[in-house]
Amino acid sequence: MFDLANWHNSETLMLNITNSVLGIVTILLIAWICGEAIYEHVILHKKTNTDQ
C-alpha cells in the first residue's frame, strides 16, 4: 500500500528525493515570505511612530 515510502526501491528513490527537496524548498520559501512580511510590517510601524 505504501510502496512510495520505500527508500530502498530504486524505482521510487528519485521520486522520493525530488519530493523531499521540493518540500524543503517550499517550507524555506514560505518562511522567507513570512519573515519579509513581518519585517516590512515592523519597519512601517516604526516609520509611522517616528513621524508623529
ZINOR-V23342 format. One record per residue. N is the residue number from 1. RES is the residue in one small letter. SS is DSSP state (H for helix, E for strand, L for the rest). Layout:
# ZINOR-V23342
n: [N:N]
res: [RES:RES]
ss: [SS:SS]
This chain:
# ZINOR-V23342
n: [1:2:3:4:5:6:7:8:9:10:11:12:13:14:15:16:17:18:19:20:21:22:23:24:25:26:27:28:29:30:31:32:33:34:35:36:37:38:39:40:41:42:43:44:45:46:47:48:49:50:51:52]
res: [m:f:d:l:a:n:w:h:n:s:e:t:l:m:l:n:i:t:n:s:v:l:g:i:v:t:i:l:l:i:a:w:i:c:g:e:a:i:y:e:h:v:i:l:h:k:k:t:n:t:d:q]
ss: [L:L:H:H:H:L:L:L:L:H:H:H:H:H:H:H:H:H:H:H:H:H:H:H:H:H:H:H:H:H:H:H:H:H:H:H:H:H:H:H:H:H:H:H:H:H:H:H:H:H:H:L]
